[in-house]
Amino acid sequence: MNDIKLFRLDSGRAVEQGDASDLEKPLQTLIEANLDTLLGIHFLVSCPVNSWA
């Protein structure tokens, strides 16, 4: 995901800070851990059932 850029505001202007790849995994983990609070989404853990085996 090299195309995701990180910016900061400096005197009302957006200045490129670098790429956000260092933040991608921690941000994903934080969002996934708080999906209910942020979006009202609940994921259920399930295992696929193989009926032909």
N, CA, C, O and CB atoms as a CASP TS submission, in Angstrom:
PFRMAT TS
TARGET T0000
AUTHOR 0000-0000-0000
METHOD Language model
MODEL 1
PARENT N/A
ATOM      1  N   MET     1       0.829  -1.184   0.000  1.00  0.00           N
ATOM      2  CA  MET     1       0.000   0.000   0.000  1.00  0.00           C
ATOM      3  C   MET     1       0.875   1.250   0.000  1.00  0.00           C
ATOM      4  O   MET     1       0.724   2.118   0.859  1.00  0.00           O
ATOM      5  CB  MET     1      -0.944  -0.003   1.208  1.00  0.00           C
ATOM      6  N   ASN     2       1.747   1.334  -0.922  1.00  0.00           N
ATOM      7  CA  ASN     2       2.626   2.487  -0.997  1.00  0.00           C
ATOM      8  C   ASN     2       1.916   3.746  -1.455  1.00  0.00           C
ATOM      9  O   ASN     2       2.480   4.836  -1.361  1.00  0.00           O
ATOM     10  CB  ASN     2       3.761   2.196  -1.914  1.00  0.00           C
ATOM     11  N   ASP     3       0.699   3.625  -1.946  1.00  0.00           N
ATOM     12  CA  ASP     3      -0.006   4.798  -2.440  1.00  0.00           C
ATOM     13  C   ASP     3      -0.761   5.550  -1.345  1.00  0.00           C
ATOM     14  O   ASP     3      -1.313   6.617  -1.616  1.00  0.00           O
ATOM     15  CB  ASP     3      -0.963   4.391  -3.518  1.00  0.00           C
ATOM     16  N   ILE     4      -0.802   5.037  -0.141  1.00  0.00           N
ATOM     17  CA  ILE     4      -1.456   5.731   0.966  1.00  0.00           C
ATOM     18  C   ILE     4      -0.447   6.670   1.604  1.00  0.00           C
ATOM     19  O   ILE     4       0.605   6.240   2.077  1.00  0.00           O
ATOM     20  CB  ILE     4      -2.025   4.724   2.015  1.00  0.00           C
ATOM     21  N   LYS     5      -0.775   7.945   1.612  1.00  0.00           N
ATOM     22  CA  LYS     5       0.131   8.954   2.151  1.00  0.00           C
ATOM     23  C   LYS     5      -0.403   9.485   3.474  1.00  0.00           C
ATOM     24  O   LYS     5      -1.611   9.493   3.710  1.00  0.00           O
ATOM     25  CB  LYS     5       0.323  10.105   1.148  1.00  0.00           C
ATOM     26  N   LEU     6       0.490   9.921   4.318  1.00  0.00           N
ATOM     27  CA  LEU     6       0.159  10.483   5.616  1.00  0.00           C
ATOM     28  C   LEU     6       0.457  11.978   5.570  1.00  0.00           C
ATOM     29  O   LEU     6       1.536  12.385   5.140  1.00  0.00           O
ATOM     30  CB  LEU     6       0.957   9.777   6.765  1.00  0.00           C
ATOM     31  N   PHE     7      -0.498  12.797   6.013  1.00  0.00           N
ATOM     32  CA  PHE     7      -0.348  14.247   5.986  1.00  0.00           C
ATOM     33  C   PHE     7      -0.529  14.824   7.379  1.00  0.00           C
ATOM     34  O   PHE     7      -1.165  14.213   8.238  1.00  0.00           O
ATOM     35  CB  PHE     7      -1.352  14.878   5.015  1.00  0.00           C
ATOM     36  N   ARG     8       0.031  15.993   7.593  1.00  0.00           N
ATOM     37  CA  ARG     8      -0.194  16.750   8.829  1.00  0.00           C
ATOM     38  C   ARG     8      -0.532  18.177   8.418  1.00  0.00           C
ATOM     39  O   ARG     8      -0.163  18.626   7.333  1.00  0.00           O
ATOM     40  CB  ARG     8       1.069  16.705   9.791  1.00  0.00           C
ATOM     41  N   LEU     9      -1.229  18.877   9.286  1.00  0.00           N
ATOM     42  CA  LEU     9      -1.545  20.268   9.024  1.00  0.00           C
ATOM     43  C   LEU     9      -0.471  21.153   9.622  1.00  0.00           C
ATOM     44  O   LEU     9      -0.106  20.996  10.787  1.00  0.00           O
ATOM     45  CB  LEU     9      -2.924  20.634   9.585  1.00  0.00           C
ATOM     46  N   ASP    10       0.039  22.086   8.822  1.00  0.00           N
ATOM     47  CA  ASP    10       1.058  23.022   9.257  1.00  0.00           C
ATOM     48  C   ASP    10       0.634  24.413   8.789  1.00  0.00           C
ATOM     49  O   ASP    10       0.666  24.714   7.596  1.00  0.00           O
ATOM     50  CB  ASP    10       2.473  22.631   8.701  1.00  0.00           C
ATOM     51  N   SER    11       0.241  25.251   9.736  1.00  0.00           N
ATOM     52  CA  SER    11      -0.227  26.607   9.430  1.00  0.00           C
ATOM     53  C   SER    11      -1.371  26.603   8.421  1.00  0.00           C
ATOM     54  O   SER    11      -1.417  27.431   7.511  1.00  0.00           O
ATOM     55  CB  SER    11       0.924  27.450   8.898  1.00  0.00           C
ATOM     56  N   GLY    12      -2.301  25.647   8.599  1.00  0.00           N
ATOM     57  CA  GLY    12      -3.469  25.574   7.738  1.00  0.00           C
ATOM     58  C   GLY    12      -3.245  24.913   6.396  1.00  0.00           C
ATOM     59  O   GLY    12      -4.158  24.875   5.571  1.00  0.00           O
ATOM     60  N   ARG    13      -2.061  24.393   6.158  1.00  0.00           N
ATOM     61  CA  ARG    13      -1.763  23.712   4.900  1.00  0.00           C
ATOM     62  C   ARG    13      -1.419  22.253   5.172  1.00  0.00           C
ATOM     63  O   ARG    13      -0.787  21.932   6.178  1.00  0.00           O
ATOM     64  CB  ARG    13      -0.601  24.412   4.155  1.00  0.00           C
ATOM     65  N   ALA    14      -1.840  21.376   4.272  1.00  0.00           N
ATOM     66  CA  ALA    14      -1.512  19.956   4.380  1.00  0.00           C
ATOM     67  C   ALA    14      -0.096  19.725   3.878  1.00  0.00           C
ATOM     68  O   ALA    14       0.243  20.104   2.757  1.00  0.00           O
ATOM     69  CB  ALA    14      -2.522  19.089   3.586  1.00  0.00           C
ATOM     70  N   VAL    15       0.718  19.108   4.701  1.00  0.00           N
ATOM     71  CA  VAL    15       2.108  18.808   4.353  1.00  0.00           C
ATOM     72  C   VAL    15       2.285  17.295   4.419  1.00  0.00           C
ATOM     73  O   VAL    15       1.923  16.665   5.413  1.00  0.00           O
ATOM     74  CB  VAL    15       3.121  19.546   5.316  1.00  0.00           C
ATOM     75  N   GLU    16       2.840  16.718   3.362  1.00  0.00           N
ATOM     76  CA  GLU    16       3.032  15.275   3.339  1.00  0.00           C
ATOM     77  C   GLU    16       4.038  14.865   4.411  1.00  0.00           C
ATOM     78  O   GLU    16       5.145  15.398   4.486  1.00  0.00           O
ATOM     79  CB  GLU    16       3.504  14.811   1.947  1.00  0.00           C
ATOM     80  N   GLN    17       3.631  13.914   5.229  1.00  0.00           N
ATOM     81  CA  GLN    17       4.440  13.445   6.353  1.00  0.00           C
ATOM     82  C   GLN    17       5.228  12.197   5.970  1.00  0.00           C
ATOM     83  O   GLN    17       6.254  11.906   6.585  1.00  0.00           O
ATOM     84  CB  GLN    17       3.551  13.157   7.570  1.00  0.00           C
ATOM     85  N   GLY    18       4.775  11.474   4.988  1.00  0.00           N
ATOM     86  CA  GLY    18       5.420  10.222   4.599  1.00  0.00           C
ATOM     87  C   GLY    18       4.354   9.226   4.219  1.00  0.00           C
ATOM     88  O   GLY    18       3.205   9.602   3.985  1.00  0.00           O
ATOM     89  N   ASP    19       4.715   7.969   4.155  1.00  0.00           N
ATOM     90  CA  ASP    19       3.691   6.989   3.816  1.00  0.00           C
ATOM     91  C   ASP    19       3.148   6.340   5.075  1.00  0.00           C
ATOM     92  O   ASP    19       3.827   6.257   6.099  1.00  0.00           O
ATOM     93  CB  ASP    19       4.252   5.923   2.866  1.00  0.00           C
ATOM     94  N   ALA    20       1.927   5.891   4.979  1.00  0.00           N
ATOM     95  CA  ALA    20       1.205   5.408   6.154  1.00  0.00           C
ATOM     96  C   ALA    20       1.392   3.918   6.397  1.00  0.00           C
ATOM     97  O   ALA    20       0.708   3.349   7.248  1.00  0.00           O
ATOM     98  CB  ALA    20      -0.258   5.709   6.009  1.00  0.00           C
ATOM     99  N   SER    21       2.299   3.270   5.673  1.00  0.00           N
ATOM    100  CA  SER    21       2.442   1.820   5.808  1.00  0.00           C
ATOM    101  C   SER    21       2.842   1.391   7.217  1.00  0.00           C
ATOM    102  O   SER    21       2.471   0.301   7.655  1.00  0.00           O
ATOM    103  CB  SER    21       3.465   1.314   4.820  1.00  0.00           C
ATOM    104  N   ASP    22       3.593   2.231   7.935  1.00  0.00           N
ATOM    105  CA  ASP    22       3.970   1.887   9.307  1.00  0.00           C
ATOM    106  C   ASP    22       2.764   1.894  10.239  1.00  0.00           C
ATOM    107  O   ASP    22       2.781   1.237  11.280  1.00  0.00           O
ATOM    108  CB  ASP    22       5.028   2.857   9.822  1.00  0.00           C
ATOM    109  N   LEU    23       1.727   2.624   9.875  1.00  0.00           N
ATOM    110  CA  LEU    23       0.533   2.722  10.704  1.00  0.00           C
ATOM    111  C   LEU    23      -0.566   1.761  10.277  1.00  0.00           C
ATOM    112  O   LEU    23      -1.553   1.591  10.993  1.00  0.00           O
ATOM    113  CB  LEU    23       0.008   4.125  10.673  1.00  0.00           C
ATOM    114  N   GLU    24      -0.406   1.134   9.121  1.00  0.00           N
ATOM    115  CA  GLU    24      -1.494   0.331   8.563  1.00  0.00           C
ATOM    116  C   GLU    24      -1.946  -0.793   9.496  1.00  0.00           C
ATOM    117  O   GLU    24      -3.135  -0.895   9.797  1.00  0.00           O
ATOM    118  CB  GLU    24      -1.066  -0.255   7.241  1.00  0.00           C
ATOM    119  N   LYS    25      -1.029  -1.631   9.955  1.00  0.00           N
ATOM    120  CA  LYS    25      -1.400  -2.770  10.806  1.00  0.00           C
ATOM    121  C   LYS    25      -1.954  -2.317  12.157  1.00  0.00           C
ATOM    122  O   LYS    25      -2.994  -2.829  12.571  1.00  0.00           O
ATOM    123  CB  LYS    25      -0.189  -3.678  11.025  1.00  0.00           C
ATOM    124  N   PRO    26      -1.307  -1.374  12.869  1.00  0.00           N
ATOM    125  CA  PRO    26      -1.883  -0.925  14.139  1.00  0.00           C
ATOM    126  C   PRO    26      -3.255  -0.278  13.962  1.00  0.00           C
ATOM    127  O   PRO    26      -4.138  -0.459  14.800  1.00  0.00           O
ATOM    128  CB  PRO    26      -0.942   0.055  14.814  1.00  0.00           C
ATOM    129  N   LEU    27      -3.440   0.475  12.877  1.00  0.00           N
ATOM    130  CA  LEU    27      -4.730   1.108  12.618  1.00  0.00           C
ATOM    131  C   LEU    27      -5.791   0.061  12.313  1.00  0.00           C
ATOM    132  O   LEU    27      -6.916   0.158  12.803  1.00  0.00           O
ATOM    133  CB  LEU    27      -4.619   2.104  11.457  1.00  0.00           C
ATOM    134  N   GLN    28      -5.444  -0.944  11.503  1.00  0.00           N
ATOM    135  CA  GLN    28      -6.377  -2.022  11.189  1.00  0.00           C
ATOM    136  C   GLN    28      -6.785  -2.755  12.465  1.00  0.00           C
ATOM    137  O   GLN    28      -7.966  -3.039  12.665  1.00  0.00           O
ATOM    138  CB  GLN    28      -5.752  -3.007  10.179  1.00  0.00           C
ATOM    139  N   THR    29      -5.826  -3.059  13.321  1.00  0.00           N
ATOM    140  CA  THR    29      -6.106  -3.752  14.575  1.00  0.00           C
ATOM    141  C   THR    29      -7.029  -2.927  15.468  1.00  0.00           C
ATOM    142  O   THR    29      -7.971  -3.459  16.055  1.00  0.00           O
ATOM    143  CB  THR    29      -4.803  -4.065  15.311  1.00  0.00           C
ATOM    144  N   LEU    30      -6.755  -1.627  15.570  1.00  0.00           N
ATOM    145  CA  LEU    30      -7.575  -0.735  16.382  1.00  0.00           C
ATOM    146  C   LEU    30      -9.007  -0.659  15.856  1.00  0.00           C
ATOM    147  O   LEU    30      -9.958  -0.727  16.634  1.00  0.00           O
ATOM    148  CB  LEU    30      -6.957   0.660  16.419  1.00  0.00           C
ATOM    149  N   ILE    31      -9.161  -0.521  14.555  1.00  0.00           N
ATOM    150  CA  ILE    31     -10.500  -0.440  13.965  1.00  0.00           C
ATOM    151  C   ILE    31     -11.247  -1.756  14.138  1.00  0.00           C
ATOM    152  O   ILE    31     -12.419  -1.755  14.515  1.00  0.00           O
ATOM    153  CB  ILE    31     -10.413  -0.074  12.475  1.00  0.00           C
ATOM    154  N   GLU    32     -10.580  -2.884  13.867  1.00  0.00           N
ATOM    155  CA  GLU    32     -11.225  -4.190  14.015  1.00  0.00           C
ATOM    156  C   GLU    32     -11.665  -4.437  15.456  1.00  0.00           C
ATOM    157  O   GLU    32     -12.718  -5.031  15.687  1.00  0.00           O
ATOM    158  CB  GLU    32     -10.279  -5.302  13.562  1.00  0.00           C
ATOM    159  N   ALA    33     -10.875  -3.990  16.420  1.00  0.00           N
ATOM    160  CA  ALA    33     -11.210  -4.193  17.826  1.00  0.00           C
ATOM    161  C   ALA    33     -12.382  -3.321  18.269  1.00  0.00           C
ATOM    162  O   ALA    33     -13.002  -3.592  19.297  1.00  0.00           O
ATOM    163  CB  ALA    33     -10.000  -3.906  18.695  1.00  0.00           C
ATOM    164  N   ASN    34     -12.688  -2.279  17.501  1.00  0.00           N
ATOM    165  CA  ASN    34     -13.730  -1.335  17.894  1.00  0.00           C
ATOM    166  C   ASN    34     -14.829  -1.190  16.851  1.00  0.00           C
ATOM    167  O   ASN    34     -15.487  -0.151  16.791  1.00  0.00           O
ATOM    168  CB  ASN    34     -13.121   0.007  18.165  1.00  0.00           C
ATOM    169  N   LEU    35     -15.038  -2.217  16.027  1.00  0.00           N
ATOM    170  CA  LEU    35     -16.057  -2.135  14.983  1.00  0.00           C
ATOM    171  C   LEU    35     -17.450  -1.891  15.548  1.00  0.00           C
ATOM    172  O   LEU    35     -18.234  -1.142  14.965  1.00  0.00           O
ATOM    173  CB  LEU    35     -16.057  -3.403  14.164  1.00  0.00           C
ATOM    174  N   ASP    36     -17.760  -2.514  16.669  1.00  0.00           N
ATOM    175  CA  ASP    36     -19.080  -2.321  17.262  1.00  0.00           C
ATOM    176  C   ASP    36     -19.288  -0.861  17.646  1.00  0.00           C
ATOM    177  O   ASP    36     -20.330  -0.283  17.337  1.00  0.00           O
ATOM    178  CB  ASP    36     -19.256  -3.225  18.492  1.00  0.00           C
ATOM    179  N   THR    37     -18.321  -0.270  18.307  1.00  0.00           N
ATOM    180  CA  THR    37     -18.418   1.119  18.735  1.00  0.00           C
ATOM    181  C   THR    37     -18.417   2.073  17.547  1.00  0.00           C
ATOM    182  O   THR    37     -19.215   3.010  17.502  1.00  0.00           O
ATOM    183  CB  THR    37     -17.273   1.459  19.675  1.00  0.00           C
ATOM    184  N   LEU    38     -17.530   1.842  16.590  1.00  0.00           N
ATOM    185  CA  LEU    38     -17.390   2.752  15.455  1.00  0.00           C
ATOM    186  C   LEU    38     -18.520   2.632  14.439  1.00  0.00           C
ATOM    187  O   LEU    38     -19.036   3.641  13.959  1.00  0.00           O
ATOM    188  CB  LEU    38     -16.082   2.502  14.770  1.00  0.00           C
ATOM    189  N   LEU    39     -18.910   1.388  14.109  1.00  0.00           N
ATOM    190  CA  LEU    39     -19.846   1.179  13.010  1.00  0.00           C
ATOM    191  C   LEU    39     -21.072   0.353  13.381  1.00  0.00           C
ATOM    192  O   LEU    39     -21.970   0.181  12.557  1.00  0.00           O
ATOM    193  CB  LEU    39     -19.141   0.520  11.885  1.00  0.00           C
ATOM    194  N   GLY    40     -21.122  -0.155  14.594  1.00  0.00           N
ATOM    195  CA  GLY    40     -22.250  -1.004  14.984  1.00  0.00           C
ATOM    196  C   GLY    40     -22.223  -2.357  14.295  1.00  0.00           C
ATOM    197  O   GLY    40     -23.277  -2.938  14.037  1.00  0.00           O
ATOM    198  N   ILE    41     -21.024  -2.874  13.990  1.00  0.00           N
ATOM    199  CA  ILE    41     -20.868  -4.141  13.270  1.00  0.00           C
ATOM    200  C   ILE    41     -20.366  -5.222  14.215  1.00  0.00           C
ATOM    201  O   ILE    41     -19.431  -5.002  14.985  1.00  0.00           O
ATOM    202  CB  ILE    41     -19.900  -3.979  12.076  1.00  0.00           C
ATOM    203  N   HIS    42     -20.995  -6.395  14.151  1.00  0.00           N
ATOM    204  CA  HIS    42     -20.554  -7.559  14.924  1.00  0.00           C
ATOM    205  C   HIS    42     -20.185  -8.661  13.937  1.00  0.00           C
ATOM    206  O   HIS    42     -20.967  -8.965  13.036  1.00  0.00           O
ATOM    207  CB  HIS    42     -21.669  -8.044  15.931  1.00  0.00           C
ATOM    208  N   PHE    43     -19.002  -9.265  14.093  1.00  0.00           N
ATOM    209  CA  PHE    43     -18.619 -10.402  13.283  1.00  0.00           C
ATOM    210  C   PHE    43     -18.777 -11.668  14.110  1.00  0.00           C
ATOM    211  O   PHE    43     -18.451 -11.691  15.297  1.00  0.00           O
ATOM    212  CB  PHE    43     -17.171 -10.254  12.762  1.00  0.00           C
ATOM    213  N   LEU    44     -19.274 -12.711  13.479  1.00  0.00           N
ATOM    214  CA  LEU    44     -19.417 -14.005  14.131  1.00  0.00           C
ATOM    215  C   LEU    44     -18.322 -14.925  13.636  1.00  0.00           C
ATOM    216  O   LEU    44     -18.030 -14.970  12.441  1.00  0.00           O
ATOM    217  CB  LEU    44     -20.813 -14.617  13.866  1.00  0.00           C
ATOM    218  N   VAL    45     -17.722 -15.650  14.545  1.00  0.00           N
ATOM    219  CA  VAL    45     -16.694 -16.614  14.178  1.00  0.00           C
ATOM    220  C   VAL    45     -17.397 -17.919  13.867  1.00  0.00           C
ATOM    221  O   VAL    45     -18.196 -18.410  14.664  1.00  0.00           O
ATOM    222  CB  VAL    45     -15.625 -16.793  15.315  1.00  0.00           C
ATOM    223  N   SER    46     -17.102 -18.469  12.725  1.00  0.00           N
ATOM    224  CA  SER    46     -17.701 -19.748  12.366  1.00  0.00           C
ATOM    225  C   SER    46     -16.718 -20.575  11.562  1.00  0.00           C
ATOM    226  O   SER    46     -15.771 -20.052  10.974  1.00  0.00           O
ATOM    227  CB  SER    46     -18.999 -19.541  11.575  1.00  0.00           C
ATOM    228  N   CYS    47     -16.957 -21.852  11.549  1.00  0.00           N
ATOM    229  CA  CYS    47     -16.135 -22.760  10.757  1.00  0.00           C
ATOM    230  C   CYS    47     -16.998 -23.319   9.651  1.00  0.00           C
ATOM    231  O   CYS    47     -18.165 -23.640   9.875  1.00  0.00           O
ATOM    232  CB  CYS    47     -15.530 -23.901  11.630  1.00  0.00           C
ATOM    233  N   PRO    48     -16.439 -23.441   8.452  1.00  0.00           N
ATOM    234  CA  PRO    48     -17.235 -24.016   7.370  1.00  0.00           C
ATOM    235  C   PRO    48     -17.554 -25.486   7.668  1.00  0.00           C
ATOM    236  O   PRO    48     -16.722 -26.222   8.199  1.00  0.00           O
ATOM    237  CB  PRO    48     -16.486 -23.888   6.019  1.00  0.00           C
ATOM    238  N   VAL    49     -18.748 -25.883   7.324  1.00  0.00           N
ATOM    239  CA  VAL    49     -19.177 -27.256   7.538  1.00  0.00           C
ATOM    240  C   VAL    49     -19.041 -28.007   6.229  1.00  0.00           C
ATOM    241  O   VAL    49     -19.602 -27.610   5.208  1.00  0.00           O
ATOM    242  CB  VAL    49     -20.634 -27.319   8.071  1.00  0.00           C
ATOM    243  N   ASN    50     -18.290 -29.098   6.270  1.00  0.00           N
ATOM    244  CA  ASN    50     -18.083 -29.925   5.088  1.00  0.00           C
ATOM    245  C   ASN    50     -19.024 -31.099   5.168  1.00  0.00           C
ATOM    246  O   ASN    50     -18.742 -32.070   5.871  1.00  0.00           O
ATOM    247  CB  ASN    50     -16.610 -30.399   4.969  1.00  0.00           C
ATOM    248  N   SER    51     -20.155 -31.034   4.452  1.00  0.00           N
ATOM    249  CA  SER    51     -21.176 -32.075   4.567  1.00  0.00           C
ATOM    250  C   SER    51     -20.883 -33.305   3.713  1.00  0.00           C
ATOM    251  O   SER    51     -21.522 -34.340   3.902  1.00  0.00           O
ATOM    252  CB  SER    51     -22.516 -31.513   4.184  1.00  0.00           C
ATOM    253  N   TRP    52     -19.942 -33.222   2.786  1.00  0.00           N
ATOM    254  CA  TRP    52     -19.668 -34.357   1.925  1.00  0.00           C
ATOM    255  C   TRP    52     -18.500 -35.216   2.402  1.00  0.00           C
ATOM    256  O   TRP    52     -18.175 -36.215   1.760  1.00  0.00           O
ATOM    257  CB  TRP    52     -19.398 -33.876   0.543  1.00  0.00           C
ATOM    258  N   ALA    53     -17.876 -34.857   3.491  1.00  0.00           N
ATOM    259  CA  ALA    53     -16.741 -35.641   3.975  1.00  0.00           C
ATOM    260  C   ALA    53     -17.149 -36.670   4.983  1.00  0.00           C
ATOM    261  O   ALA    53     -16.304 -37.411   5.485  1.00  0.00           O
ATOM    262  CB  ALA    53     -15.705 -34.749   4.571  1.00  0.00           C
TER
END
